[in-house]
Amino acid sequence: MGRGIRVGIDTGGTFTDVVAIDELSGAIVSTKTPSTPADPSEGFMNGVTKVLEQMTAAGRDLTTVSHGTTVATNALLQEEFAGLGFVTTQGFRHVLEIARQSVPEGYGNSYFWVKPERIVPLHLVREVPERIAADGAAVRAFDEAAAVDVARWFRARGINSIGVCFVNAYVNPEHESRMREVLRLEHPECAVSISSDVLREYREYERSVTTLVDAFVKPKVSHYISGIKQRLGDFTSSDGDEGVPFYVMKSNGGVMSADEIGAQPISTILSGPAAGVLGAALVARMAEFDSVLTLDAGGTSTDVSVVRSSEPTMTTEGAVGRFPVKVPMVDVVTVGTGGGSIAWVAPDGGLKVGPRSAGADPGPLCYGRGGTEPTTTDAHLALGRIPPALLGGELALDHEAARSGLEALASDLGLGLEACAAGVLEIAAWNQANAIRQVTVRRGLDVRDFAMIAFGGSGPLQACRLVDVLDLDAAVVPPNPGNLSALGLLTVDVRNDYVQTFVRRHDDASPDELAAVFGSLETRATSALSNEGFDPADHVLARSADLRYLGQAFEVRVNAPSGAVDDNFITDVRARFHDEHERLYGYCYRDDPTQTVEWVNLRATGVGPITRPDIRESPPGDGDPERAVSGERDVFFGGEWHSATLYDRARLRAGDEVRGPAVVEEYGSTLPLAPGFVGRVDGRSNLVVRKARS
């Protein structure tokens, strides 16, 4: 009988983060291993092996492995779409070319903006005669012979990933299903995605692009996940079966078994960032903060989001790069600022930081792996804010290489070394602050009402500056902050979302129609959970609906009650819509009989609950942090050098207070405490950072 070890693995741009929990003892072990961009599965398996060795455990002790991956995201951001084709209804060949009437940065930029290439060029878009009406009726028969010709045309040109989006297929998917069968028969080696499987919502352009993204990433995600699953198959699980149950994080804040991910690869498009937000939500709950901002800073980028009442903010209006991806996902904004972000001189002579990153290979100059440009990590090292070696001494840093690179940059800018390095960190902090403002101020939220959960390998490095810049209540730095996303993977339920467009004016929405659509969606949800191995008694179902005032272009989502769908149900949902519209926009038309409410989409979510890890309380201290002092180092804060006390975080106890100037060091991350700041250890070992009271 195995010990029962659950492992969470998050693959980042620089490091692969691993957290393991022993279900019998409750022990939690965190570690890191360098990511392997050429083959991410290698870093994944290295992480599994390393954490098992640290726990003196074997493969047979594993009960589950959960994974957050960036394979789909990276593939889309690289925009190498060769081999991708599109099939649509005759007469709609230009749907991708027309797109939406929007110009980045507004119309003041329209004279200089060049329309980017479409995800599929026009010559690789083929049409098939067919037509489904808005009510689902077939008004033009599906042309089987034309479909065969299209399939053979793609096969002859080596187009092996194909998206199919027919007009109004969200109401009636029959023609899309027949097109898929033709492609399977005539072009069996191609990967096919149909919009009625991927996104059963109206809006042809977004539905088409989302379907094409799914088709594009399908072979890449399937190859990657099947490769890991095969390598995990060498282990014997604790119940004696060959292989270990393997789950993959989805963008919606849930996980899905690896066997199912191949059919829905687009659901992993923001897999890694979603895990971090879930981990931060757990920390917020434990630290008793109701509203928090999450700041997940790694080697390449920073992801920010909002958590309220311990629940992440969700959206279906997300995008990856320049492509709209209308699938349920945790609402995350990403900025190209991380530990590996490169500092450079712009053509106008100004200092810029990112979005280019040195990544894991070659990495920052101080890694000594062939990097040639200074990064934010080099700036932190030159200013004494990080130790001379990372990962508990596993990664020695080359201080002279960092200084040399920064001196060359400083010379180009006409600055001294310290001023240049401090400028790099200041720009990086403002890049992160602007991302936070995107998810707060630009959405009607007062950023001062929030605390911040700072995590990721480089997240705590700028915590004090962001508290200062944004006037936040506090920054919370959890234990092992560099591994919080991996921990988040162990707090996640299995979750599946289903949607059906259902456009009705409120007075025309009958309980019977609504009940039928919700019933169909919930049947799909329960079937998926049963396939995942959950007992029907454990299924949790939730409903929601998208509504708007007649004439509005976009909708507001509200939760819908469970139970019978009757007149009271309809009235309740309408009242919730008025409330949410007023909360979001400051007004509603609750008392205006001339304003009509319109139902647009109905949604159902199926949840298979898992057992969450128990984060134990920290042993109380005596209020004297001197036991954790490990030395002193000169650190540059606020334009001058300070003698800063160094603390070993592992030796801090609940109730201890650390005052800046200081640096708190641990295995996977570092927290520089600027003068005027104090960090207090709470009962769950979190460091709560605030401005010191005068």
N, C-alpha and C positions, 0 to 999 in steps of 0.2 A: 504494500500500500504506500503510495507516494505521500509527500508532505502537503501537497496542495498549494502550489506557488502560482500566483497570477502575475503576469508580466505585461507592462505597457511600454511601447517603444515608439518614440517620435523622431522621425528623421528630419533633421534641419540642414541648412546649407553648409554649416561648418561642423557641427557635432550631431551624433545620433544619441539621443537621451533615453535612458532606461530606468524604470522603476519596477521593483518586484515586491510583492507582498506575500508573506507566509501566512496562509489562512489559519494555521493552527496556533502559532505563537503571536501573530499580529505584527511581527517585525517587518519594517519597511527598509529596503536597501535601494539607494540611488547610485547611478554611475553614468559615465559618458564614454563614448568611443568616437574617433574621428569618422565623419561621414565619408562615403566613397562615391562621389558623383558619377563616375564611369559605370558603376554597378551598385546602386543603393542597397541591393539585397545583401551584398557582402558586409557592409556596415551593420545592417540589421542582424545578421547571424553572429557577427563579432560581439554585438551588444548582448544577445541572448547568452552566448558562451561566457562572457565576462561576468554577468550578474549571477549566473549559476555558480561559477567558481567562487565568487565572493560570499555566497550563501552556503558553500559546501554542499551543493545540491546537484542533482543529475536531471537529464531530460525527462525521465519518467516521473519526476516530481511536478512537472508543469500541468496545470489544469486548464488554463487559457492563456492565449497571447493576443493582445489587442494592439493595433498599429495605426498610427497617424502618418499619412504619406503625402508627399508633394509631387508625385509622378504626374498626375493629371494636370495640376497647376503649371508645373514647369514645361510640360509638353505644349500647353496652350500658349504660354507666354513666349516661347521660342518661335511661334508662328511659322513652323515649317509644315505647310499643309499639302505638300505633294501627295498625290494618291487619294485625295478626297473629292467625292462627287456628290451631286445633289439632284434629286428627282422631285418634281412638283407638278401641280395641275397645269394642263395646257392653258396658256394665256397668262401664266404667273411666273414666267421665266426670270423676270427682272425684280423679283421681290427683294433679293439681297442687294441689288444695285440701288433701288429706291431707298431702302432702309428707313431711317427716321430723319426728320428735318431738324437736325441738331448739329451745332458747331462747337468743338471744344473751346472753353474759355469765352463763350458768348459770341455774338455777332460782330463785335468790334474786331474780332480776329478773322472774320470770314474772307477778307480780301487776300489773306496770306495762307489760309488753310487749304491743304491739298487732300482730297478725299483718299483715304487709305485703300489698299487693295481689299477686296471682299474675301471672306473666309474660303469661298469657292469662286474662282473666276467664271465669267459668263460662259466661256466655251465648254466648261465642265458641268453645266446645268442642263438637264434634259427634262422634257415635258412628256406627260402621258395624258391622253384624252380621258377624262372622267370628271364627275362633279357631284359633290354632296351639298345639299342645301343647308341653310342655317338650322332648319328643324330636323336634320338627319335624313331626309328623304334623298334617294339617289335620283337626281334629275338628268344625269348623263351616265350611261353604263361604263364600267371599267373596260378599257380596250386592251384585252389580253395580248393580242398580236403586237401592238405598239410597245407594251411593257417588255415583251421578250426581246424586241429589237433594242430597247434601251439597255437591258441587262447585258446583251451581247456586245453592245457598243462599249460599255464600261470594261467588260472583260478583255476586249481586244486592246484596250489602251492601258491595261494594268492598274485601273482604279479599284483599289481593294478596300476602301472604306466609303460607305454610301449612306447618306441621310435621306429619308423620305418624308416629305411634309405636303400632304394634300389639303386643299381648302376645306375647312369645316370638319376635318377628320376627328377633331376633339369630340364631336357629337356622335359620329358614326365612323368607326375605324375600319369598316369592312374593306374598302378599297386599298387602304394602306397595308392591311394584313395580306391581301392578295398580291400586292406588289412585292412584299417581302418574300412570299413563297416563290414568286417568279425568279427573284434574284438568287434565292437559295438553290433553285434548280439549275439555272443557267450560268450562275457565277458563284459556285459553292465556296470558293476561297475568300470571298469578301465578307467584311464585317458590316452588318446592316443595323441601323437604328430607325425606328418609325416614330413620328411625333406623338401618336396616340398612346404609345408606351412611355415616352419620355416626359411629355407635358400635355395634359388634356385641358389646355386653356386656349382661349381665343387670343388674337393678335398674331397675325401671320409671321411678321418679321422675327419677333422674339422667339416664337415657337420654332421657326426654321433654324435660327442660329443655335438655339439650345440643342436641337436634335442633331445638328451637324457637329457640335462640340462633343456630344455623346459618341457619335460614330467615329470621330477622329481619335479620341482617347481610348476607345474600347480595346483595340489590339495592344496598346502600350500598357494599360492597366492590367488587362488579363494576363499578359506575358509576365509582368512583374509579380502579381499576386500569386499566380500559379507556380512561379519559380520558388517563391518563399514557402508556399504550402508544401511543395515537394521536398524542400530541404528540412522543413519541420517534421515531415513524415518519417525522418530518420529517428525521431524521438518516439518513445512509447509513453502515452499519457498515464496519469495516475489510476485510471479505471481499467487499465490493461489494454485499451484499444490502441491500434497503431495510429500515430500522428497525434497532434495536439489541436484542440478547438482553436480556430484562428479567426479573429474578428478585425474588421477594418472600420476606422472612424469615418462617418459621413458628415457632410457639411451641415446637416440639420441638427447636430448635437446628439446623434445616436450612433450606434454601431450596427453592422450587418456582417453575417458570416461571409468568409472569403468565397464560398461557393456561389453566393448570390450576387456579389459585387460585380462579377463579369457581365451580368445582364443590365446593371445600372451604374456604369463607371462614372457618369457625370455626378453622381451623388457624393463622390470623394473630392470634388473640385476644390473645396476649402477644408480638407480633412484635418491637416495639422493645426491651423489657427483655431478651429472649432474646439479641439481638445483642450487648448490652452484656456479658452474662455470658460469651459466647464470646470477645469481645475481651479480657476480664479473664483468662480461662483462658490465652490466648496470652501475656499479660504475665507471669502467674504462672510459666509454663513457662520463659520467657526469663530471669526474675529468680531462678529456681531456688528457688521456694517451692512446697512440695508441697500444703499446705492453706491456702486463703485464703477470706476473706469478700469479697464484691463489694459495693461501695457506689456505686450509680449515682444521683447527685443532680442533677436538672435544675432547671427553673424551677417545676414544679408538684409534683413528688413525688420520693421516694427509693425505689429498688428495691434490695433486698438478696437475696443468695443465697450458696450454699456451693459451692466448687469443691475437689474432692479428687483428687489424682493427675492434675491437669490436666483433669479431666472434670467438667462441671456436674452437679449433683444434679437428677434428673428426677422427675416425679410425674404421675399421672393423677387426683389428688384435688384439683385446683386449683379456684379460684373467681375470678370477676370481680365485684366488688361482693358482692351477696347471692346470686348465682346459681352453683350448682355447674356446672363445665364439665369433663367427664371426657374430655379429650383429652390425649395425651402433650404435656407442656410442661416447660420448664426451671422448676425449683421456685423461684419468686420471691415474696417478701413485699413489699408496697408500703405506704408510709406517706405521708400527705399533707403532706410537708415538703420544700420546695425553695426556690430563690432568690426565687420570687415569693409564697411563703406569707405570708398576711396576719396581722399581730399585732393582737389585739383583746382587749377586756375582757369576760370572761364575766359572766353575771348575778350570780354570787356575788362579783364584784369581783376575781377572779384574772386573771392574764395568760395568754392562750392564743395559740398560733401554729399556723395552718392549721386544718383542711385546705383552707379556701378559699384560692384563689390569684389573684393579679392577672394571671397568665398573660403572654402576649405583647402583648395589647392590652386595657387600656391599659398594663399592666405596673406595676412599682414606681414610687413617687413620683419617684425620681431619674431615671427615663427621660424625664420631661417630656411624657408622652403623655396626660395626663388622669387618672392614678391618684389616688385620694383617700385611701387607707389605707396605713400604713407596712408594709413587708415585711422579710423577713430581709436582702435585698439592701440596703435602706436602712440597716439596722442595721450591716452590714459597712462600708458607705461612711462612716457617721457615726463609726465607731471606727477608721477609717484602714486597714482590712484589705484593701480593694480599691482600685485606682487611680482617679483622677478620670475616666477614660475606658476603655471596654472595647473588645474586638476591635481592638486595635492603634490605638485612637483613632477608630474608625468610630462608636462610640456614646458621646458625651459624657454625663456624669452630672451631675445638678443636686444639688450637695451641700447647698445651702440648703433645697431642697424636702424632702430626706430628713430633715434636722435639724428642720424645722418640724413635719413629721408626727409624728416621734418625741417632740418636746417636748409636743405635744398629748396623746399617749398617756401620756407620763410624768406629766403633770399629773393625768390621770384616776386614775393609780395612786399618786400621792403620792411619785413618785421623781424623781431627777435624770436628765438626759438619758443620761449614760454608764451609770448603773445600769439604766435601762430598756432601752437597746440591748443591753447585755450579758445582761440577763435574757431578751430575745427569742432571742439566739443560744444561751443555755444550754438553754432549753426545746426549741429546734430540735434541738440535739445529743442531748438525752435522748430525743426522739421517734425519732431515727435509731438510738440505742443500743437502745431497746426493740424496734425492728424486727429488729435483729441478734440479739437474745436470742431472738426467736421462731424463727429458723432454726437456732439453736445450743442454748442452754440448755434450751428447751422440747422439744428433740428428742434430749436426752441427750448433747449435745456440749459440751465445755469450751471456751468462747470464748477462753480464754488460750492454746489450742493453735494459734491461727490468726494469720496476718498479714492485713492488709486492703488490697485494691486500691481506692483512692479515685479516682473519675473522674466524668464528667459536668461540666457547667459550674460547678456549685457543690459538687461532691464534695470537692475538696481543702480547701475553706474550713474544715471542721470536723475535719480529719484529726488534728491534735494533740489536740484535746479528746476525741475518741473513743478514741484510743490510751490516754489517761489514764483515762477513765471505765471502759473495758472491760479495761484491763491487757493490751492486745495486744502481741505481739512487735514489730510494725512496721506502718507504713502505707506502701504503695507507690503513688507518684503517677507514672503513665506520662507520656511526652511527649504533648502535645496531649490532655490528659485529657478535654476537652469533646467530643472527636471519637472516643472509643474505641469507642462503639457503631457508628459508621459504619465504622471499621476492622474491627470484628468481622464486619460483613457480607461482608467480603472474605476471611474465613477459613473460611467455612461451606460444607459439602458439601450437595448435594441429598439430602434424607432423607425417606422416606415410612414411616409406621408403620401396621401392620394388626393387628387383634385379633379373636379369636373365643372366646367363652365355651365352656368345655369342663369341666363339673363332673363329676369322677370321684373316688371314693376311690382312694388310691394303689394298693391291691392290685387295683383294677378297671381301672386305666389300662393298656390294652394297647399295645404298641409300634406295631401296625398302625394303630390309631385315631389315636394321636399323630402318626405319620408322615403320615397322610392330611391332618390339619388343618394341620400345619406346611407340608406341601407345597402346599396350597391358598393359604395366606397368602404363601408365598415366590413362588408363581406370580404373584400380584397385584403383589408388590413388584418383581419383575423386569420385568413388563410395563410398570409405571409408569416405571421407569428407562429402558427402551428408548424409551418415548414421549418422554422428556426428552432423548433423543439420545445416551445413554451406550452404548458398545459392551459387549456381554455380558461380555467379558473383564475389564471394569473394575468390574463390579457387586460390591458387598460386601454380604453378607447376615448378619444377626445374629438370634438367637432369644432369647426370654426367656419366663418363665412366672410366673404369680401363684399362690401356694400358701398354705395356711393349715392350722392344726389344726382338726379337725372340731369344729364348735360356735362357732368364732370368727366375728365379723361381717365382718372385713376381712382383706385378704391382704397377703402380703409378696412383692415381685418379686425374682426372681433371674435372672441370665443362664443360658442353656442352651447346651450345647456344640453345635458344628456336627457334620456327619457323620451316620453312620447312627443312626436312632432304634431302639434295641434295649433289652434289659434293663439293660445297663450305663449307657445314657443316662438311664433312669428313676432308677436308683440314684444317679447323679451329681447329678441335679437335686434329689432329696430331700436329699442331704447338703448341698448348697449352701443349701437352704432352712433347715435346722437352723442352719447357721453364721450366716446373715444374721439369723435370728430372735434368736439369742443376741447378735449385735452390736447390734441395735436395741433389744432389751428386757431384755438381761441374763440370759436363760435360754432353754433349749430342752428338748424332750422326746426328744432323740436316743436315749437309753437306756431309754425308758419304752415298753414294747410295748403298753400300754393306750391310748396316744394315737395317733389315726389322722391321717395327713396327707391333705389333700384338694387336688386340682388344681382351679383355677377358671377361669383365662384363659390362652390361648396367644397369643403375640405374635411377629411377624416385622417386622424393619426392613430396608429396602433403602437403601443409601447409594451415591450417585454421587460419587466424590471429585473435588475441584477442586484446582488449584494454589494453595497458600497464599503470601502475601507473605513475602519474605525481609526480616526486620528486621535491618538491618546493625548491626555493633558500632560504638560511638561512638569518635571519635578520642580518644586518651588526653590528659589534661591534665597540667599541671605541679604539681598540688596546690594552686595558688593561685587561689581564686575571685575575687580582686580584679578580674580582667579583666572580670567580669560585673557589677560594681557599677554601678548606674545612678543612685544618689542615696540620700537618707534621707527618712523620713516618721515623724511621731509616730503610734504605733499603741497602742491600748488592749488590754492583756493583764492578766489576773489582778487586776483592780480598780484599775489605775493605768496612766498613759501611759508609754510607752517610746520612745526614739529608735531606730527600726528601720532597718537597712540594706536597701536595695532591690536586687534582683538581676534581671538579664535572663536568663531561663532559656536562651535560644538561645545564650548565650555561655558557659554552664557546660560543663565537660568531664568525662569519666569520671575518677573518683577525687576530684573536688572535694568539699569539705565546707562546708556553710553552717550556721552556728549562730544560734539565735534569741537575742534578738528580731530577726526579719528577715521580709521578704516577697519571695517568688519570683514574678515576673510573666511571663506569656506571652500569646499572642494570645487564647486562648479560656478561660483559667482563671487562678486565683491561689492560691498556697499561703502562708498566713501561718504562720510558724514561731514558736511561743511561746517565751519564755525557758525554758531547760532542755531544749530539743529540738535535734536536729541532723539535717540532711538530707544524705545522701551520694549522689552520682551513680554509678550502676553502669555496667557495660559496654554496656548497651542504652539508656542515657540516662534510665532510670527514677530518680526521686528516692526513696530509701528513708529514711523518717523514723522515728527512734527517740528515746527519752528519752536525753539525754546521760548518760554515766557520770560519777559524782561522783569 
